[in-house]
């Protein structure tokens, strides 16, 4: 079996809390007293464009929240949205040790809107660990679409059997594994991740 030379990491749900998933949206809707069903319907209509960089955060908010007057400002909403992000310290520790070893190419492979992605990269110092960021907002395509995995492989010029993809969602892993041949780990907890890395000969 080929030796692993690159590790691709999901961010939300692995290294950080999820940035704008359903629980985050529900919490925000409750905070600002939004009609949940109306907000979620509008979100579903624009989320693909939002996460693939076709619309920015301001336009997203215009379509989902500020299509009518509100008692709060767009900045109030953005500040709360950004505040929901929290680090997963144990997993970041694993990533930090791998980065320090300089033994592997380390890259993010995640679905996220542009402004939130940049905020999280800066806020949690992810440039200190990653060599590249294959984010949906940069590439214009999102997981589990086969194209995002192929782009990551083409841009790194690595064979799939040398690449390990770590994600917390089974469908994303199935497509990476079955469509392009990447090796995968289904993240559930830091200790489980560390154990499975060791089984692949990766000390972290």
Backbone as JSON Lines, residues from 0, in Angstrom:
{"i":0,"aa":"X","n":[0.84,-1.2,0.0],"ca":[0.0,0.0,0.0],"c":[0.87,1.24,0.0]}
{"i":1,"aa":"X","n":[0.5,2.24,-0.79],"ca":[1.29,3.45,-0.92],"c":[1.38,4.2,0.41]}
{"i":2,"aa":"X","n":[2.51,4.83,0.63],"ca":[2.69,5.64,1.83],"c":[1.92,6.95,1.67]}
{"i":3,"aa":"X","n":[1.26,7.38,2.73],"ca":[0.5,8.63,2.68],"c":[1.45,9.82,2.71]}
{"i":4,"aa":"X","n":[1.25,10.74,1.77],"ca":[2.1,11.93,1.7],"c":[1.32,13.22,1.92]}
{"i":5,"aa":"X","n":[-0.02,13.13,1.93],"ca":[-0.83,14.34,2.12],"c":[-2.08,14.03,2.93]}
{"i":6,"aa":"X","n":[-2.44,14.95,3.81],"ca":[-3.66,14.83,4.6],"c":[-4.56,16.03,4.3]}
{"i":7,"aa":"X","n":[-5.79,15.74,3.88],"ca":[-6.78,16.77,3.6],"c":[-7.81,16.76,4.74]}
{"i":8,"aa":"X","n":[-8.07,17.93,5.29],"ca":[-8.9,18.03,6.49],"c":[-10.17,18.84,6.25]}
{"i":9,"aa":"X","n":[-11.3,18.3,6.67],"ca":[-12.48,19.12,6.83],"c":[-12.21,20.04,8.02]}
{"i":10,"aa":"X","n":[-12.86,21.2,8.05],"ca":[-12.65,22.13,9.16],"c":[-13.81,22.07,10.16]}
{"i":11,"aa":"X","n":[-15.02,22.41,9.72],"ca":[-16.17,22.42,10.62],"c":[-16.57,21.02,11.05]}
{"i":12,"aa":"X","n":[-16.63,20.81,12.36],"ca":[-16.96,19.49,12.89],"c":[-15.76,18.61,13.14]}
{"i":13,"aa":"X","n":[-14.58,19.08,12.73],"ca":[-13.33,18.33,12.95],"c":[-12.34,19.19,13.73]}
{"i":14,"aa":"X","n":[-11.95,20.31,13.14],"ca":[-10.97,21.19,13.77],"c":[-11.63,22.34,14.53]}
{"i":15,"aa":"X","n":[-12.76,22.77,14.04],"ca":[-13.54,23.83,14.68],"c":[-14.99,23.38,14.77]}
{"i":16,"aa":"X","n":[-15.77,24.13,15.53],"ca":[-17.21,23.89,15.51],"c":[-17.73,24.18,14.11]}
{"i":17,"aa":"X","n":[-18.89,23.64,13.78],"ca":[-19.47,23.92,12.48],"c":[-19.78,25.41,12.38]}
{"i":18,"aa":"X","n":[-19.48,25.98,11.2],"ca":[-19.6,27.42,11.07],"c":[-21.03,27.91,10.9]}
{"i":19,"aa":"X","n":[-21.82,27.26,10.02],"ca":[-23.16,27.76,9.72],"c":[-24.07,26.59,9.38]}
{"i":20,"aa":"X","n":[-24.06,25.59,10.25],"ca":[-24.91,24.42,10.05],"c":[-26.29,24.7,10.64]}
{"i":21,"aa":"X","n":[-27.17,23.71,10.58],"ca":[-28.54,23.93,11.03],"c":[-28.63,24.34,12.51]}
{"i":22,"aa":"X","n":[-27.91,23.68,13.44],"ca":[-27.98,24.14,14.83],"c":[-27.52,25.59,15.01]}
{"i":23,"aa":"X","n":[-26.48,25.99,14.25],"ca":[-26.0,27.38,14.34],"c":[-27.05,28.34,13.81]}
{"i":24,"aa":"X","n":[-27.69,27.97,12.71],"ca":[-28.73,28.84,12.14],"c":[-29.93,28.93,13.08]}
{"i":25,"aa":"X","n":[-30.3,27.8,13.68],"ca":[-31.45,27.81,14.59],"c":[-31.17,28.69,15.81]}
{"i":26,"aa":"X","n":[-29.96,28.57,16.34],"ca":[-29.58,29.4,17.49],"c":[-29.63,30.88,17.13]}
{"i":27,"aa":"X","n":[-29.16,31.2,15.92],"ca":[-29.16,32.59,15.47],"c":[-30.59,33.09,15.23]}
{"i":28,"aa":"X","n":[-31.42,32.23,14.66],"ca":[-32.82,32.6,14.43],"c":[-33.52,32.89,15.75]}
{"i":29,"aa":"X","n":[-33.22,32.1,16.76],"ca":[-33.82,32.32,18.09],"c":[-33.3,33.61,18.71]}
{"i":30,"aa":"X","n":[-32.0,33.86,18.55],"ca":[-31.39,35.07,19.1],"c":[-32.05,36.32,18.53]}
{"i":31,"aa":"X","n":[-32.33,36.32,17.24],"ca":[-32.87,37.51,16.58],"c":[-34.37,37.42,16.3]}
{"i":32,"aa":"X","n":[-35.0,36.41,16.89],"ca":[-36.45,36.25,16.79],"c":[-36.94,36.2,15.33]}
{"i":33,"aa":"X","n":[-36.25,35.38,14.54],"ca":[-36.65,35.19,13.15],"c":[-37.65,34.05,13.05]}
{"i":34,"aa":"X","n":[-38.51,34.12,12.06],"ca":[-39.39,32.99,11.76],"c":[-38.52,31.87,11.18]}
{"i":35,"aa":"X","n":[-38.38,30.77,11.93],"ca":[-37.44,29.73,11.55],"c":[-37.73,29.13,10.18]}
{"i":36,"aa":"X","n":[-38.95,28.76,9.92],"ca":[-39.28,28.11,8.65],"c":[-39.04,29.05,7.47]}
{"i":37,"aa":"X","n":[-39.41,30.29,7.62],"ca":[-39.2,31.27,6.55],"c":[-37.7,31.48,6.3]}
{"i":38,"aa":"X","n":[-36.96,31.65,7.37],"ca":[-35.52,31.85,7.25],"c":[-34.85,30.63,6.62]}
{"i":39,"aa":"X","n":[-35.22,29.45,7.07],"ca":[-34.58,28.23,6.56],"c":[-34.95,27.99,5.09]}
{"i":40,"aa":"X","n":[-36.18,28.28,4.71],"ca":[-36.56,28.16,3.3],"c":[-35.71,29.08,2.43]}
{"i":41,"aa":"X","n":[-35.54,30.3,2.86],"ca":[-34.74,31.25,2.09],"c":[-33.27,30.82,2.06]}
{"i":42,"aa":"X","n":[-32.78,30.32,3.19],"ca":[-31.41,29.82,3.24],"c":[-31.18,28.71,2.22]}
{"i":43,"aa":"X","n":[-32.08,27.74,2.18],"ca":[-31.93,26.6,1.27],"c":[-31.89,27.03,-0.19]}
{"i":44,"aa":"X","n":[-32.57,28.11,-0.52],"ca":[-32.59,28.59,-1.91],"c":[-31.27,29.24,-2.33]}
{"i":45,"aa":"X","n":[-30.51,29.75,-1.38],"ca":[-29.29,30.48,-1.75],"c":[-28.01,29.86,-1.22]}
{"i":46,"aa":"X","n":[-28.09,28.79,-0.42],"ca":[-26.89,28.29,0.25],"c":[-25.84,27.77,-0.73]}
{"i":47,"aa":"X","n":[-26.25,27.16,-1.84],"ca":[-25.27,26.65,-2.8],"c":[-24.46,27.8,-3.38]}
{"i":48,"aa":"X","n":[-25.14,28.88,-3.76],"ca":[-24.43,30.05,-4.29],"c":[-23.55,30.68,-3.22]}
{"i":49,"aa":"X","n":[-24.02,30.69,-1.99],"ca":[-23.29,31.28,-0.87],"c":[-22.0,30.52,-0.6]}
{"i":50,"aa":"X","n":[-22.08,29.2,-0.56],"ca":[-20.91,28.39,-0.21],"c":[-19.95,28.17,-1.37]}
{"i":51,"aa":"X","n":[-20.36,28.5,-2.57],"ca":[-19.44,28.36,-3.72],"c":[-18.95,29.71,-4.22]}
{"i":52,"aa":"X","n":[-19.13,30.75,-3.41],"ca":[-18.55,32.04,-3.72],"c":[-19.27,32.87,-4.76]}
{"i":53,"aa":"X","n":[-20.47,32.45,-5.14],"ca":[-21.21,33.2,-6.17],"c":[-21.92,34.41,-5.58]}
{"i":54,"aa":"X","n":[-22.26,34.35,-4.31],"ca":[-22.75,35.53,-3.6],"c":[-21.99,35.65,-2.29]}
{"i":55,"aa":"X","n":[-21.83,36.88,-1.81],"ca":[-21.14,37.12,-0.56],"c":[-22.09,37.19,0.62]}
{"i":56,"aa":"X","n":[-21.53,37.46,1.78],"ca":[-22.33,37.47,3.01],"c":[-23.38,38.57,2.98]}
{"i":57,"aa":"X","n":[-23.04,39.74,2.46],"ca":[-24.03,40.83,2.43],"c":[-25.24,40.45,1.58]}
{"i":58,"aa":"X","n":[-24.98,39.88,0.41],"ca":[-26.1,39.49,-0.45],"c":[-26.9,38.35,0.17]}
{"i":59,"aa":"X","n":[-26.2,37.4,0.78],"ca":[-26.88,36.3,1.48],"c":[-27.83,36.85,2.53]}
{"i":60,"aa":"X","n":[-27.36,37.82,3.32],"ca":[-28.2,38.38,4.39],"c":[-29.36,39.19,3.83]}
{"i":61,"aa":"X","n":[-29.13,39.86,2.72],"ca":[-30.22,40.6,2.08],"c":[-31.35,39.66,1.65]}
{"i":62,"aa":"X","n":[-30.97,38.47,1.19],"ca":[-31.96,37.53,0.69],"c":[-32.64,36.72,1.79]}
{"i":63,"aa":"X","n":[-31.94,36.5,2.89],"ca":[-32.48,35.61,3.93],"c":[-33.01,36.34,5.15]}
{"i":64,"aa":"X","n":[-32.5,37.54,5.44],"ca":[-32.87,38.24,6.68],"c":[-33.36,39.67,6.42]}
{"i":65,"aa":"X","n":[-32.57,40.45,5.68],"ca":[-32.84,41.89,5.59],"c":[-33.62,42.26,4.33]}
{"i":66,"aa":"X","n":[-34.53,41.4,3.93],"ca":[-35.46,41.71,2.84],"c":[-36.61,42.56,3.36]}
{"i":67,"aa":"X","n":[-36.6,42.79,4.67],"ca":[-37.57,43.7,5.29],"c":[-36.89,44.34,6.5]}
{"i":68,"aa":"X","n":[-37.42,45.44,7.03],"ca":[-36.77,46.11,8.17],"c":[-36.67,45.2,9.39]}
{"i":69,"aa":"X","n":[-35.56,45.36,10.11],"ca":[-35.33,44.57,11.32],"c":[-34.95,45.51,12.47]}
{"i":70,"aa":"X","n":[-35.09,45.01,13.68],"ca":[-34.75,45.8,14.87],"c":[-33.26,45.7,15.2]}
{"i":71,"aa":"X","n":[-32.51,45.02,14.39],"ca":[-31.06,44.84,14.57],"c":[-30.39,45.12,13.23]}
{"i":72,"aa":"X","n":[-29.08,45.31,13.26],"ca":[-28.35,45.68,12.06],"c":[-27.67,44.46,11.44]}
{"i":73,"aa":"X","n":[-27.29,44.55,10.17],"ca":[-26.49,43.48,9.57],"c":[-25.22,43.19,10.36]}
{"i":74,"aa":"X","n":[-24.58,44.23,10.91],"ca":[-23.36,44.0,11.68],"c":[-23.64,43.22,12.95]}
{"i":75,"aa":"X","n":[-24.78,43.51,13.61],"ca":[-25.18,42.72,14.79],"c":[-25.27,41.24,14.43]}
{"i":76,"aa":"X","n":[-25.9,40.99,13.3],"ca":[-26.1,39.6,12.86],"c":[-24.76,38.94,12.54]}
{"i":77,"aa":"X","n":[-23.9,39.65,11.82],"ca":[-22.59,39.09,11.46],"c":[-21.76,38.8,12.7]}
{"i":78,"aa":"X","n":[-21.77,39.74,13.65],"ca":[-20.97,39.55,14.87],"c":[-21.4,38.29,15.61]}
{"i":79,"aa":"X","n":[-22.71,38.06,15.68],"ca":[-23.19,36.87,16.37],"c":[-22.83,35.62,15.58]}
{"i":80,"aa":"X","n":[-23.01,35.67,14.27],"ca":[-22.67,34.52,13.41],"c":[-21.21,34.12,13.61]}
{"i":81,"aa":"X","n":[-20.31,35.1,13.57],"ca":[-18.88,34.8,13.73],"c":[-18.57,34.28,15.13]}
{"i":82,"aa":"X","n":[-19.3,34.78,16.13],"ca":[-19.02,34.4,17.52],"c":[-19.32,32.94,17.81]}
{"i":83,"aa":"X","n":[-20.08,32.28,16.93],"ca":[-20.44,30.88,17.16],"c":[-19.28,29.93,16.94]}
{"i":84,"aa":"X","n":[-18.24,30.38,16.25],"ca":[-17.11,29.5,15.94],"c":[-16.24,29.27,17.18]}
{"i":85,"aa":"X","n":[-15.95,28.01,17.45],"ca":[-15.11,27.63,18.59],"c":[-14.08,26.6,18.13]}
{"i":86,"aa":"X","n":[-12.89,26.59,18.74],"ca":[-11.88,25.6,18.35],"c":[-12.14,24.24,18.97]}
{"i":87,"aa":"X","n":[-11.74,23.19,18.28],"ca":[-11.69,21.84,18.85],"c":[-10.22,21.61,19.2]}
{"i":88,"aa":"X","n":[-9.85,21.95,20.42],"ca":[-8.44,22.07,20.81],"c":[-7.64,20.79,20.63]}
{"i":89,"aa":"X","n":[-8.23,19.65,20.97],"ca":[-7.49,18.38,20.87],"c":[-7.16,18.04,19.42]}
{"i":90,"aa":"X","n":[-8.12,18.26,18.52],"ca":[-7.87,17.96,17.11],"c":[-6.89,18.95,16.52]}
{"i":91,"aa":"X","n":[-6.99,20.22,16.9],"ca":[-6.01,21.2,16.45],"c":[-4.62,20.85,16.94]}
{"i":92,"aa":"X","n":[-4.53,20.25,18.12],"ca":[-3.24,19.81,18.63],"c":[-2.63,18.72,17.76]}
{"i":93,"aa":"X","n":[-3.46,17.79,17.31],"ca":[-2.98,16.74,16.4],"c":[-2.47,17.37,15.12]}
{"i":94,"aa":"X","n":[-3.25,18.29,14.56],"ca":[-2.84,18.98,13.33],"c":[-1.54,19.75,13.55]}
{"i":95,"aa":"X","n":[-1.41,20.44,14.67],"ca":[-0.21,21.22,14.96],"c":[1.03,20.34,15.01]}
{"i":96,"aa":"X","n":[0.91,19.17,15.62],"ca":[2.07,18.27,15.7],"c":[2.46,17.75,14.33]}
{"i":97,"aa":"X","n":[1.45,17.46,13.5],"ca":[1.75,17.01,12.14],"c":[2.41,18.13,11.33]}
{"i":98,"aa":"X","n":[1.94,19.36,11.52],"ca":[2.54,20.48,10.81],"c":[3.99,20.69,11.25]}
{"i":99,"aa":"X","n":[4.25,20.53,12.53],"ca":[5.6,20.7,13.05],"c":[6.56,19.65,12.5]}
{"i":100,"aa":"X","n":[6.03,18.45,12.24],"ca":[6.88,17.37,11.71],"c":[7.34,17.63,10.29]}
{"i":101,"aa":"X","n":[6.58,18.43,9.55],"ca":[6.88,18.75,8.14],"c":[6.99,17.48,7.28]}
{"i":102,"aa":"X","n":[6.32,16.42,7.7],"ca":[6.41,15.15,6.99],"c":[5.33,14.99,5.92]}
{"i":103,"aa":"X","n":[4.31,15.86,5.96],"ca":[3.17,15.69,5.05],"c":[2.74,17.04,4.49]}
{"i":104,"aa":"X","n":[2.14,16.99,3.3],"ca":[1.4,18.14,2.82],"c":[0.08,18.17,3.57]}
{"i":105,"aa":"X","n":[-0.26,19.29,4.15],"ca":[-1.49,19.43,4.91],"c":[-2.36,20.49,4.25]}
{"i":106,"aa":"X","n":[-3.61,20.14,3.97],"ca":[-4.51,21.06,3.28],"c":[-5.92,20.95,3.84]}
{"i":107,"aa":"X","n":[-6.64,22.07,3.84],"ca":[-8.05,22.07,4.19],"c":[-8.86,21.72,2.95]}
{"i":108,"aa":"X","n":[-9.93,20.97,3.16],"ca":[-10.86,20.62,2.07],"c":[-12.25,20.74,2.67]}
{"i":109,"aa":"X","n":[-12.86,21.92,2.51],"ca":[-14.08,22.2,3.27],"c":[-15.09,23.01,2.47]}
{"i":110,"aa":"X","n":[-16.34,22.91,2.91],"ca":[-17.43,23.73,2.38],"c":[-17.63,24.91,3.32]}
{"i":111,"aa":"X","n":[-17.48,26.12,2.77],"ca":[-17.72,27.28,3.62],"c":[-17.84,28.53,2.75]}
{"i":112,"aa":"X","n":[-18.65,29.47,3.22],"ca":[-18.79,30.75,2.53],"c":[-17.52,31.58,2.72]}
{"i":113,"aa":"X","n":[-17.32,32.54,1.83],"ca":[-16.05,33.26,1.78],"c":[-15.71,34.0,3.07]}
{"i":114,"aa":"X","n":[-16.6,34.88,3.51],"ca":[-16.27,35.71,4.67],"c":[-16.09,34.88,5.93]}
{"i":115,"aa":"X","n":[-16.93,33.88,6.11],"ca":[-16.8,33.03,7.3],"c":[-15.52,32.21,7.22]}
{"i":116,"aa":"X","n":[-15.2,31.7,6.05],"ca":[-13.98,30.92,5.87],"c":[-12.75,31.76,6.22]}
{"i":117,"aa":"X","n":[-12.68,32.97,5.68],"ca":[-11.53,33.84,5.95],"c":[-11.46,34.22,7.42]}
{"i":118,"aa":"X","n":[-12.61,34.5,8.02],"ca":[-12.63,34.82,9.45],"c":[-12.05,33.67,10.26]}
{"i":119,"aa":"X","n":[-12.47,32.46,9.97],"ca":[-12.04,31.3,10.75],"c":[-10.56,30.98,10.51]}
{"i":120,"aa":"X","n":[-10.1,31.15,9.28],"ca":[-8.67,30.96,8.99],"c":[-7.84,31.93,9.83]}
{"i":121,"aa":"X","n":[-8.26,33.19,9.86],"ca":[-7.51,34.2,10.61],"c":[-7.67,34.04,12.11]}
{"i":122,"aa":"X","n":[-8.9,33.84,12.56],"ca":[-9.18,33.8,14.01],"c":[-8.46,32.65,14.69]}
{"i":123,"aa":"X","n":[-8.35,31.51,14.01],"ca":[-7.77,30.33,14.64],"c":[-6.39,29.97,14.09]}
{"i":124,"aa":"X","n":[-5.79,30.88,13.34],"ca":[-4.4,30.71,12.89],"c":[-4.18,29.49,12.02]}
{"i":125,"aa":"X","n":[-5.14,29.18,11.16],"ca":[-5.02,27.95,10.38],"c":[-3.91,27.99,9.33]}
{"i":126,"aa":"X","n":[-3.47,29.2,8.96],"ca":[-2.33,29.3,8.04],"c":[-1.05,28.74,8.65]}
{"i":127,"aa":"X","n":[-1.0,28.68,9.98],"ca":[0.18,28.12,10.65],"c":[0.31,26.63,10.4]}
{"i":128,"aa":"X","n":[-0.79,25.98,10.01],"ca":[-0.8,24.53,9.86],"c":[-0.92,24.08,8.41]}
{"i":129,"aa":"X","n":[-1.7,24.78,7.62],"ca":[-2.05,24.29,6.28],"c":[-1.16,24.89,5.19]}
{"i":130,"aa":"X","n":[-0.84,24.04,4.22],"ca":[-0.1,24.48,3.03],"c":[-1.04,25.04,1.98]}
{"i":131,"aa":"X","n":[-2.31,24.63,2.0],"ca":[-3.28,25.07,0.99],"c":[-4.68,24.96,1.56]}
{"i":132,"aa":"X","n":[-5.6,25.75,0.97],"ca":[-7.0,25.75,1.38],"c":[-7.87,25.48,0.16]}
{"i":133,"aa":"X","n":[-8.42,24.27,0.08],"ca":[-9.33,23.91,-1.01],"c":[-10.76,24.08,-0.49]}
{"i":134,"aa":"X","n":[-11.18,25.32,-0.39],"ca":[-12.49,25.66,0.14],"c":[-13.49,25.84,-0.99]}
{"i":135,"aa":"X","n":[-14.72,25.46,-0.73],"ca":[-15.76,25.56,-1.77],"c":[-15.9,26.98,-2.29]}
{"i":136,"aa":"X","n":[-15.72,27.97,-1.42],"ca":[-15.88,29.36,-1.85],"c":[-14.77,29.81,-2.8]}
{"i":137,"aa":"X","n":[-13.62,29.14,-2.77],"ca":[-12.53,29.46,-3.68],"c":[-12.64,28.68,-4.98]}
{"i":138,"aa":"X","n":[-13.1,27.44,-4.88],"ca":[-13.1,26.54,-6.04],"c":[-14.4,26.57,-6.83]}
{"i":139,"aa":"X","n":[-15.48,27.11,-6.24],"ca":[-16.75,27.17,-6.95],"c":[-17.48,25.84,-7.03]}
{"i":140,"aa":"X","n":[-17.1,24.89,-6.21],"ca":[-17.73,23.58,-6.17],"c":[-17.61,23.08,-4.74]}
{"i":141,"aa":"X","n":[-18.57,22.26,-4.28],"ca":[-18.56,21.85,-2.88],"c":[-18.68,20.34,-2.74]}
{"i":142,"aa":"X","n":[-18.23,19.86,-1.59],"ca":[-18.42,18.46,-1.25],"c":[-19.92,18.18,-1.13]}
{"i":143,"aa":"X","n":[-20.38,17.02,-1.53],"ca":[-19.63,15.83,-1.96],"c":[-19.42,15.73,-3.47]}
{"i":144,"aa":"X","n":[-19.53,16.82,-4.21],"ca":[-19.32,16.77,-5.66],"c":[-17.93,16.22,-5.96]}
{"i":145,"aa":"X","n":[-17.86,15.23,-6.82],"ca":[-16.59,14.61,-7.19],"c":[-15.56,15.63,-7.65]}
{"i":146,"aa":"X","n":[-16.02,16.71,-8.27],"ca":[-15.1,17.69,-8.85],"c":[-14.18,18.34,-7.82]}
{"i":147,"aa":"X","n":[-14.65,18.53,-6.59],"ca":[-13.8,19.2,-5.61],"c":[-12.61,18.32,-5.22]}
{"i":148,"aa":"X","n":[-12.83,17.02,-5.17],"ca":[-11.73,16.11,-4.84],"c":[-10.75,16.02,-6.01]}
{"i":149,"aa":"X","n":[-11.27,16.0,-7.21],"ca":[-10.38,15.95,-8.38],"c":[-9.55,17.22,-8.5]}
{"i":150,"aa":"X","n":[-10.16,18.37,-8.19],"ca":[-9.39,19.62,-8.21],"c":[-8.27,19.59,-7.18]}
{"i":151,"aa":"X","n":[-8.56,19.11,-5.98],"ca":[-7.53,19.02,-4.94],"c":[-6.37,18.13,-5.38]}
{"i":152,"aa":"X","n":[-6.69,17.01,-6.03],"ca":[-5.64,16.11,-6.51],"c":[-4.86,16.74,-7.66]}
{"i":153,"aa":"X","n":[-5.56,17.38,-8.58],"ca":[-4.88,18.0,-9.72],"c":[-3.98,19.14,-9.26]}
{"i":154,"aa":"X","n":[-4.44,19.92,-8.32],"ca":[-3.68,21.1,-7.89],"c":[-2.48,20.73,-7.02]}
{"i":155,"aa":"X","n":[-2.54,19.58,-6.36],"ca":[-1.39,19.11,-5.58],"c":[-0.51,18.14,-6.36]}
{"i":156,"aa":"X","n":[-1.04,17.64,-7.49],"ca":[-0.32,16.69,-8.33],"c":[0.1,15.46,-7.53]}
{"i":157,"aa":"X","n":[-0.85,14.94,-6.76],"ca":[-0.61,13.75,-5.96],"c":[-1.55,12.64,-6.37]}
{"i":158,"aa":"X","n":[-1.06,11.39,-6.37],"ca":[-1.96,10.27,-6.66],"c":[-2.92,10.06,-5.49]}
{"i":159,"aa":"X","n":[-4.16,9.68,-5.76],"ca":[-5.16,9.57,-4.69],"c":[-4.78,8.59,-3.59]}
{"i":160,"aa":"X","n":[-4.07,7.52,-3.95],"ca":[-3.74,6.52,-2.93],"c":[-2.73,7.05,-1.9]}
{"i":161,"aa":"X","n":[-2.09,8.18,-2.18],"ca":[-1.18,8.81,-1.22],"c":[-1.86,9.88,-0.39]}
{"i":162,"aa":"X","n":[-3.17,10.07,-0.61],"ca":[-3.9,11.15,0.03],"c":[-4.94,10.61,1.02]}
{"i":163,"aa":"X","n":[-4.94,11.18,2.21],"ca":[-5.89,10.81,3.25],"c":[-6.83,11.99,3.49]}
{"i":164,"aa":"X","n":[-8.12,11.72,3.48],"ca":[-9.14,12.76,3.71],"c":[-9.85,12.47,5.02]}
{"i":165,"aa":"X","n":[-9.92,13.48,5.89],"ca":[-10.54,13.36,7.21],"c":[-11.78,14.26,7.24]}
{"i":166,"aa":"X","n":[-12.93,13.67,7.53],"ca":[-14.19,14.42,7.53],"c":[-15.13,13.77,8.54]}
{"i":167,"aa":"X","n":[-16.11,14.52,9.0],"ca":[-17.08,13.97,9.96],"c":[-18.37,13.52,9.31]}
{"i":168,"aa":"X","n":[-18.49,13.66,7.99],"ca":[-19.72,13.28,7.29],"c":[-19.46,12.12,6.34]}
{"i":169,"aa":"X","n":[-20.23,11.07,6.5],"ca":[-20.0,9.84,5.76],"c":[-20.1,10.04,4.25]}
{"i":170,"aa":"X","n":[-21.08,10.8,3.78],"ca":[-21.26,10.97,2.34],"c":[-20.04,11.64,1.71]}
{"i":171,"aa":"X","n":[-19.48,12.64,2.36],"ca":[-18.28,13.29,1.82],"c":[-17.14,12.29,1.68]}
{"i":172,"aa":"X","n":[-17.01,11.41,2.65],"ca":[-15.94,10.41,2.62],"c":[-16.19,9.35,1.55]}
{"i":173,"aa":"X","n":[-17.45,8.94,1.42],"ca":[-17.77,7.92,0.4],"c":[-17.43,8.42,-0.99]}
{"i":174,"aa":"X","n":[-17.73,9.67,-1.29],"ca":[-17.44,10.21,-2.62],"c":[-15.95,10.35,-2.85]}
{"i":175,"aa":"X","n":[-15.21,10.79,-1.83],"ca":[-13.76,10.91,-1.96],"c":[-13.13,9.54,-2.19]}
{"i":176,"aa":"X","n":[-13.63,8.55,-1.5],"ca":[-13.07,7.2,-1.58],"c":[-13.51,6.47,-2.84]}
{"i":177,"aa":"X","n":[-14.81,6.48,-3.12],"ca":[-15.35,5.66,-4.21],"c":[-15.2,6.31,-5.58]}
{"i":178,"aa":"X","n":[-15.22,7.64,-5.62],"ca":[-15.17,8.34,-6.92],"c":[-13.74,8.63,-7.37]}
{"i":179,"aa":"X","n":[-12.86,8.98,-6.43],"ca":[-11.51,9.36,-6.85],"c":[-10.41,8.51,-6.23]}
{"i":180,"aa":"X","n":[-10.75,7.66,-5.25],"ca":[-9.76,6.73,-4.72],"c":[-8.91,7.23,-3.57]}
{"i":181,"aa":"X","n":[-9.35,8.31,-2.91],"ca":[-8.61,8.79,-1.74],"c":[-8.86,7.85,-0.56]}
{"i":182,"aa":"X","n":[-7.91,7.78,0.34],"ca":[-8.11,7.06,1.58],"c":[-8.8,8.0,2.58]}
{"i":183,"aa":"X","n":[-9.54,7.44,3.51],"ca":[-10.39,8.27,4.34],"c":[-10.4,7.82,5.8]}
{"i":184,"aa":"X","n":[-10.69,8.79,6.67],"ca":[-10.99,8.53,8.08],"c":[-12.27,9.28,8.42]}
{"i":185,"aa":"X","n":[-13.23,8.56,8.99],"ca":[-14.48,9.18,9.46],"c":[-14.25,9.7,10.86]}
{"i":186,"aa":"X","n":[-14.07,11.01,10.99],"ca":[-13.78,11.61,12.29],"c":[-14.98,11.53,13.22]}
{"i":187,"aa":"X","n":[-14.73,11.04,14.44],"ca":[-15.76,11.0,15.48],"c":[-15.27,11.62,16.78]}
{"i":188,"aa":"X","n":[-13.97,11.49,17.06],"ca":[-13.4,12.05,18.29],"c":[-11.89,12.13,18.11]}
{"i":189,"aa":"X","n":[-11.22,13.04,18.83],"ca":[-9.77,13.18,18.68],"c":[-9.0,11.89,18.96]}
{"i":190,"aa":"X","n":[-9.37,11.16,20.03],"ca":[-8.65,9.93,20.36],"c":[-8.81,8.89,19.26]}
{"i":191,"aa":"X","n":[-10.02,8.79,18.71],"ca":[-10.28,7.84,17.61],"c":[-9.48,8.22,16.38]}
{"i":192,"aa":"X","n":[-9.39,9.53,16.09],"ca":[-8.61,10.0,14.95],"c":[-7.14,9.64,15.13]}
{"i":193,"aa":"X","n":[-6.62,9.9,16.3],"ca":[-5.21,9.62,16.56],"c":[-4.92,8.12,16.42]}
{"i":194,"aa":"X","n":[-5.83,7.3,16.91],"ca":[-5.67,5.85,16.8],"c":[-5.64,5.41,15.33]}
{"i":195,"aa":"X","n":[-6.57,5.92,14.54],"ca":[-6.63,5.51,13.14],"c":[-5.44,6.05,12.34]}
{"i":196,"aa":"X","n":[-4.95,7.23,12.71],"ca":[-3.74,7.74,12.07],"c":[-2.56,6.82,12.35]}
{"i":197,"aa":"X","n":[-2.43,6.38,13.59],"ca":[-1.32,5.49,13.95],"c":[-1.4,4.17,13.19]}
{"i":198,"aa":"X","n":[-2.63,3.68,12.99],"ca":[-2.79,2.44,12.23],"c":[-2.31,2.6,10.79]}
{"i":199,"aa":"X","n":[-2.32,3.83,10.3],"ca":[-1.84,4.11,8.94],"c":[-0.35,4.52,8.94]}
{"i":200,"aa":"X","n":[0.29,4.43,10.11],"ca":[1.7,4.76,10.18],"c":[1.98,6.24,10.36]}
{"i":201,"aa":"X","n":[0.97,7.01,10.76],"ca":[1.11,8.45,10.93],"c":[1.12,8.78,12.41]}
{"i":202,"aa":"X","n":[2.24,9.22,12.93],"ca":[2.36,9.56,14.34],"c":[2.04,11.02,14.53]}
{"i":203,"aa":"X","n":[1.11,11.3,15.44],"ca":[0.71,12.69,15.71],"c":[0.57,12.86,17.24]}
